[in-house]
Amino acid sequence: MNAPAAVNESVIESARAFMEPRAPQFAWGQRVVALFDLFNDGSHP
């Protein structure tokens, strides 16, 4: 069962209050290479 959208939004906003912004690891447009393929086991849509 999914929680109401208002609850989800309030949880997201409170999480943002605790997270400090980080500097990006890569420059915009910089080419990167994956070392291995990610696999979705179905636990996340």
PyMOL Python script that loads the backbone (N, CA, C, O; Angstrom):
from pymol import cmd

cmd.read_pdbstr("""\
ATOM      1  N   MET A   1       0.842  -1.174   0.000  1.00  0.00           N
ATOM      2  CA  MET A   1       0.000   0.000   0.000  1.00  0.00           C
ATOM      3  C   MET A   1       0.889   1.238   0.000  1.00  0.00           C
ATOM      4  O   MET A   1       1.838   1.324   0.779  1.00  0.00           O
ATOM      5  N   ASN A   2       0.589   2.180  -0.856  1.00  0.00           N
ATOM      6  CA  ASN A   2       1.379   3.404  -0.976  1.00  0.00           C
ATOM      7  C   ASN A   2       0.883   4.470  -0.009  1.00  0.00           C
ATOM      8  O   ASN A   2      -0.311   4.563   0.276  1.00  0.00           O
ATOM      9  N   ALA A   3       1.821   5.274   0.490  1.00  0.00           N
ATOM     10  CA  ALA A   3       1.466   6.389   1.364  1.00  0.00           C
ATOM     11  C   ALA A   3       0.933   7.531   0.518  1.00  0.00           C
ATOM     12  O   ALA A   3       1.256   7.622  -0.667  1.00  0.00           O
ATOM     13  N   PRO A   4       0.121   8.406   1.101  1.00  0.00           N
ATOM     14  CA  PRO A   4      -0.376   9.569   0.349  1.00  0.00           C
ATOM     15  C   PRO A   4       0.775  10.435  -0.156  1.00  0.00           C
ATOM     16  O   PRO A   4       1.845  10.476   0.453  1.00  0.00           O
ATOM     17  N   ALA A   5       0.550  11.118  -1.262  1.00  0.00           N
ATOM     18  CA  ALA A   5       1.594  11.940  -1.877  1.00  0.00           C
ATOM     19  C   ALA A   5       2.076  13.026  -0.931  1.00  0.00           C
ATOM     20  O   ALA A   5       3.263  13.351  -0.931  1.00  0.00           O
ATOM     21  N   ALA A   6       1.187  13.600  -0.121  1.00  0.00           N
ATOM     22  CA  ALA A   6       1.572  14.663   0.808  1.00  0.00           C
ATOM     23  C   ALA A   6       2.584  14.152   1.833  1.00  0.00           C
ATOM     24  O   ALA A   6       3.506  14.873   2.216  1.00  0.00           O
ATOM     25  N   VAL A   7       2.408  12.911   2.271  1.00  0.00           N
ATOM     26  CA  VAL A   7       3.354  12.320   3.229  1.00  0.00           C
ATOM     27  C   VAL A   7       4.701  12.120   2.556  1.00  0.00           C
ATOM     28  O   VAL A   7       5.733  12.455   3.137  1.00  0.00           O
ATOM     29  N   ASN A   8       4.712  11.586   1.357  1.00  0.00           N
ATOM     30  CA  ASN A   8       5.965  11.363   0.636  1.00  0.00           C
ATOM     31  C   ASN A   8       6.717  12.670   0.421  1.00  0.00           C
ATOM     32  O   ASN A   8       7.935  12.717   0.598  1.00  0.00           O
ATOM     33  N   GLU A   9       6.016  13.719   0.047  1.00  0.00           N
ATOM     34  CA  GLU A   9       6.662  15.012  -0.194  1.00  0.00           C
ATOM     35  C   GLU A   9       7.247  15.579   1.094  1.00  0.00           C
ATOM     36  O   GLU A   9       8.338  16.148   1.067  1.00  0.00           O
ATOM     37  N   SER A  10       6.552  15.438   2.222  1.00  0.00           N
ATOM     38  CA  SER A  10       7.065  15.963   3.484  1.00  0.00           C
ATOM     39  C   SER A  10       8.296  15.183   3.934  1.00  0.00           C
ATOM     40  O   SER A  10       9.218  15.759   4.511  1.00  0.00           O
ATOM     41  N   VAL A  11       8.318  13.887   3.676  1.00  0.00           N
ATOM     42  CA  VAL A  11       9.490  13.076   4.020  1.00  0.00           C
ATOM     43  C   VAL A  11      10.681  13.493   3.170  1.00  0.00           C
ATOM     44  O   VAL A  11      11.800  13.586   3.674  1.00  0.00           O
ATOM     45  N   ILE A  12      10.453  13.740   1.902  1.00  0.00           N
ATOM     46  CA  ILE A  12      11.526  14.168   1.003  1.00  0.00           C
ATOM     47  C   ILE A  12      12.065  15.523   1.431  1.00  0.00           C
ATOM     48  O   ILE A  12      13.280  15.722   1.462  1.00  0.00           O
ATOM     49  N   GLU A  13      11.188  16.451   1.758  1.00  0.00           N
ATOM     50  CA  GLU A  13      11.618  17.787   2.178  1.00  0.00           C
ATOM     51  C   GLU A  13      12.412  17.717   3.484  1.00  0.00           C
ATOM     52  O   GLU A  13      13.412  18.420   3.628  1.00  0.00           O
ATOM     53  N   SER A  14      11.988  16.886   4.434  1.00  0.00           N
ATOM     54  CA  SER A  14      12.728  16.787   5.692  1.00  0.00           C
ATOM     55  C   SER A  14      14.084  16.125   5.463  1.00  0.00           C
ATOM     56  O   SER A  14      15.053  16.473   6.138  1.00  0.00           O
ATOM     57  N   ALA A  15      14.175  15.188   4.538  1.00  0.00           N
ATOM     58  CA  ALA A  15      15.457  14.558   4.226  1.00  0.00           C
ATOM     59  C   ALA A  15      16.408  15.571   3.601  1.00  0.00           C
ATOM     60  O   ALA A  15      17.606  15.545   3.884  1.00  0.00           O
ATOM     61  N   ARG A  16      15.902  16.453   2.764  1.00  0.00           N
ATOM     62  CA  ARG A  16      16.743  17.481   2.142  1.00  0.00           C
ATOM     63  C   ARG A  16      17.295  18.445   3.188  1.00  0.00           C
ATOM     64  O   ARG A  16      18.390  18.982   3.018  1.00  0.00           O
ATOM     65  N   ALA A  17      16.550  18.666   4.260  1.00  0.00           N
ATOM     66  CA  ALA A  17      17.000  19.584   5.303  1.00  0.00           C
ATOM     67  C   ALA A  17      18.243  19.041   6.013  1.00  0.00           C
ATOM     68  O   ALA A  17      19.056  19.822   6.508  1.00  0.00           O
ATOM     69  N   PHE A  18      18.401  17.715   6.069  1.00  0.00           N
ATOM     70  CA  PHE A  18      19.535  17.107   6.753  1.00  0.00           C
ATOM     71  C   PHE A  18      20.723  16.854   5.837  1.00  0.00           C
ATOM     72  O   PHE A  18      21.836  16.644   6.320  1.00  0.00           O
ATOM     73  N   MET A  19      20.512  16.869   4.540  1.00  0.00           N
ATOM     74  CA  MET A  19      21.584  16.569   3.588  1.00  0.00           C
ATOM     75  C   MET A  19      22.268  17.853   3.144  1.00  0.00           C
ATOM     76  O   MET A  19      21.614  18.782   2.670  1.00  0.00           O
ATOM     77  N   GLU A  20      23.576  17.901   3.298  1.00  0.00           N
ATOM     78  CA  GLU A  20      24.317  19.056   2.822  1.00  0.00           C
ATOM     79  C   GLU A  20      24.637  18.861   1.345  1.00  0.00           C
ATOM     80  O   GLU A  20      24.920  17.743   0.915  1.00  0.00           O
ATOM     81  N   PRO A  21      24.595  19.935   0.568  1.00  0.00           N
ATOM     82  CA  PRO A  21      24.913  19.798  -0.858  1.00  0.00           C
ATOM     83  C   PRO A  21      26.358  19.370  -1.049  1.00  0.00           C
ATOM     84  O   PRO A  21      27.249  19.800  -0.316  1.00  0.00           O
ATOM     85  N   ARG A  22      26.581  18.513  -2.045  1.00  0.00           N
ATOM     86  CA  ARG A  22      27.928  18.039  -2.339  1.00  0.00           C
ATOM     87  C   ARG A  22      28.370  18.570  -3.693  1.00  0.00           C
ATOM     88  O   ARG A  22      27.551  18.871  -4.562  1.00  0.00           O
ATOM     89  N   ALA A  23      29.663  18.677  -3.850  1.00  0.00           N
ATOM     90  CA  ALA A  23      30.222  19.055  -5.148  1.00  0.00           C
ATOM     91  C   ALA A  23      30.100  17.858  -6.084  1.00  0.00           C
ATOM     92  O   ALA A  23      30.293  16.721  -5.651  1.00  0.00           O
ATOM     93  N   PRO A  24      29.786  18.087  -7.351  1.00  0.00           N
ATOM     94  CA  PRO A  24      29.668  16.963  -8.288  1.00  0.00           C
ATOM     95  C   PRO A  24      31.010  16.268  -8.495  1.00  0.00           C
ATOM     96  O   PRO A  24      32.060  16.911  -8.465  1.00  0.00           O
ATOM     97  N   GLN A  25      30.972  14.949  -8.707  1.00  0.00           N
ATOM     98  CA  GLN A  25      32.198  14.183  -8.922  1.00  0.00           C
ATOM     99  C   GLN A  25      32.702  14.307 -10.352  1.00  0.00           C
ATOM    100  O   GLN A  25      33.890  14.129 -10.622  1.00  0.00           O
ATOM    101  N   PHE A  26      31.782  14.614 -11.268  1.00  0.00           N
ATOM    102  CA  PHE A  26      32.151  14.686 -12.670  1.00  0.00           C
ATOM    103  C   PHE A  26      31.699  16.022 -13.251  1.00  0.00           C
ATOM    104  O   PHE A  26      30.705  16.597 -12.807  1.00  0.00           O
ATOM    105  N   ALA A  27      32.429  16.504 -14.233  1.00  0.00           N
ATOM    106  CA  ALA A  27      32.057  17.753 -14.900  1.00  0.00           C
ATOM    107  C   ALA A  27      30.884  17.495 -15.844  1.00  0.00           C
ATOM    108  O   ALA A  27      30.708  16.379 -16.334  1.00  0.00           O
ATOM    109  N   TRP A  28      30.089  18.525 -16.095  1.00  0.00           N
ATOM    110  CA  TRP A  28      28.963  18.407 -17.005  1.00  0.00           C
ATOM    111  C   TRP A  28      29.478  18.072 -18.399  1.00  0.00           C
ATOM    112  O   TRP A  28      30.342  18.768 -18.932  1.00  0.00           O
ATOM    113  N   GLY A  29      28.947  17.010 -18.984  1.00  0.00           N
ATOM    114  CA  GLY A  29      29.346  16.602 -20.325  1.00  0.00           C
ATOM    115  C   GLY A  29      30.584  15.714 -20.367  1.00  0.00           C
ATOM    116  O   GLY A  29      30.973  15.243 -21.436  1.00  0.00           O
ATOM    117  N   GLN A  30      31.207  15.481 -19.207  1.00  0.00           N
ATOM    118  CA  GLN A  30      32.390  14.627 -19.168  1.00  0.00           C
ATOM    119  C   GLN A  30      31.993  13.187 -19.461  1.00  0.00           C
ATOM    120  O   GLN A  30      30.999  12.689 -18.933  1.00  0.00           O
ATOM    121  N   ARG A  31      32.776  12.523 -20.305  1.00  0.00           N
ATOM    122  CA  ARG A  31      32.482  11.128 -20.627  1.00  0.00           C
ATOM    123  C   ARG A  31      32.974  10.231 -19.502  1.00  0.00           C
ATOM    124  O   ARG A  31      34.076  10.408 -18.983  1.00  0.00           O
ATOM    125  N   VAL A  32      32.140   9.269 -19.135  1.00  0.00           N
ATOM    126  CA  VAL A  32      32.496   8.303 -18.101  1.00  0.00           C
ATOM    127  C   VAL A  32      32.246   6.899 -18.643  1.00  0.00           C
ATOM    128  O   VAL A  32      31.509   6.720 -19.612  1.00  0.00           O
ATOM    129  N   VAL A  33      32.861   5.913 -18.013  1.00  0.00           N
ATOM    130  CA  VAL A  33      32.716   4.523 -18.429  1.00  0.00           C
ATOM    131  C   VAL A  33      32.306   3.693 -17.219  1.00  0.00           C
ATOM    132  O   VAL A  33      32.910   3.818 -16.153  1.00  0.00           O
ATOM    133  N   ALA A  34      31.304   2.861 -17.364  1.00  0.00           N
ATOM    134  CA  ALA A  34      30.887   1.968 -16.282  1.00  0.00           C
ATOM    135  C   ALA A  34      31.835   0.778 -16.231  1.00  0.00           C
ATOM    136  O   ALA A  34      32.183   0.207 -17.265  1.00  0.00           O
ATOM    137  N   LEU A  35      32.250   0.408 -15.027  1.00  0.00           N
ATOM    138  CA  LEU A  35      33.143  -0.734 -14.887  1.00  0.00           C
ATOM    139  C   LEU A  35      32.402  -2.054 -14.977  1.00  0.00           C
ATOM    140  O   LEU A  35      32.981  -3.074 -15.349  1.00  0.00           O
ATOM    141  N   PHE A  36      31.113  -2.035 -14.636  1.00  0.00           N
ATOM    142  CA  PHE A  36      30.296  -3.232 -14.741  1.00  0.00           C
ATOM    143  C   PHE A  36      28.853  -2.809 -14.959  1.00  0.00           C
ATOM    144  O   PHE A  36      28.473  -1.680 -14.648  1.00  0.00           O
ATOM    145  N   ASP A  37      28.053  -3.719 -15.493  1.00  0.00           N
ATOM    146  CA  ASP A  37      26.650  -3.438 -15.754  1.00  0.00           C
ATOM    147  C   ASP A  37      25.842  -3.553 -14.466  1.00  0.00           C
ATOM    148  O   ASP A  37      26.077  -4.449 -13.656  1.00  0.00           O
ATOM    149  N   LEU A  38      24.891  -2.644 -14.282  1.00  0.00           N
ATOM    150  CA  LEU A  38      23.983  -2.735 -13.153  1.00  0.00           C
ATOM    151  C   LEU A  38      22.876  -3.729 -13.488  1.00  0.00           C
ATOM    152  O   LEU A  38      22.468  -3.844 -14.643  1.00  0.00           O
ATOM    153  N   PHE A  39      22.403  -4.428 -12.504  1.00  0.00           N
ATOM    154  CA  PHE A  39      21.352  -5.411 -12.703  1.00  0.00           C
ATOM    155  C   PHE A  39      20.190  -5.102 -11.763  1.00  0.00           C
ATOM    156  O   PHE A  39      20.381  -5.004 -10.551  1.00  0.00           O
ATOM    157  N   ASN A  40      19.003  -4.950 -12.308  1.00  0.00           N
ATOM    158  CA  ASN A  40      17.799  -4.726 -11.500  1.00  0.00           C
ATOM    159  C   ASN A  40      17.184  -6.079 -11.204  1.00  0.00           C
ATOM    160  O   ASN A  40      16.704  -6.764 -12.108  1.00  0.00           O
ATOM    161  N   ASP A  41      17.200  -6.463  -9.931  1.00  0.00           N
ATOM    162  CA  ASP A  41      16.633  -7.752  -9.529  1.00  0.00           C
ATOM    163  C   ASP A  41      15.122  -7.701  -9.325  1.00  0.00           C
ATOM    164  O   ASP A  41      14.515  -8.683  -8.896  1.00  0.00           O
ATOM    165  N   GLY A  42      14.522  -6.560  -9.632  1.00  0.00           N
ATOM    166  CA  GLY A  42      13.073  -6.418  -9.495  1.00  0.00           C
ATOM    167  C   GLY A  42      12.670  -5.767  -8.192  1.00  0.00           C
ATOM    168  O   GLY A  42      11.488  -5.491  -7.986  1.00  0.00           O
ATOM    169  N   SER A  43      13.624  -5.511  -7.300  1.00  0.00           N
ATOM    170  CA  SER A  43      13.277  -4.883  -6.032  1.00  0.00           C
ATOM    171  C   SER A  43      13.039  -3.389  -6.175  1.00  0.00           C
ATOM    172  O   SER A  43      12.470  -2.761  -5.283  1.00  0.00           O
ATOM    173  N   HIS A  44      13.473  -2.814  -7.296  1.00  0.00           N
ATOM    174  CA  HIS A  44      13.244  -1.390  -7.574  1.00  0.00           C
ATOM    175  C   HIS A  44      12.732  -1.274  -9.009  1.00  0.00           C
ATOM    176  O   HIS A  44      13.315  -1.838  -9.935  1.00  0.00           O
ATOM    177  N   PRO A  45      11.634  -0.535  -9.177  1.00  0.00           N
ATOM    178  CA  PRO A  45      11.043  -0.468 -10.531  1.00  0.00           C
ATOM    179  C   PRO A  45      11.944   0.184 -11.563  1.00  0.00           C
ATOM    180  O   PRO A  45      11.565   0.300 -12.728  1.00  0.00           O
TER     181      PRO A  45
END
""", "prot")
cmd.dss("prot")
cmd.show_as("cartoon", "prot")
cmd.util.cbc("prot")
cmd.orient("prot")
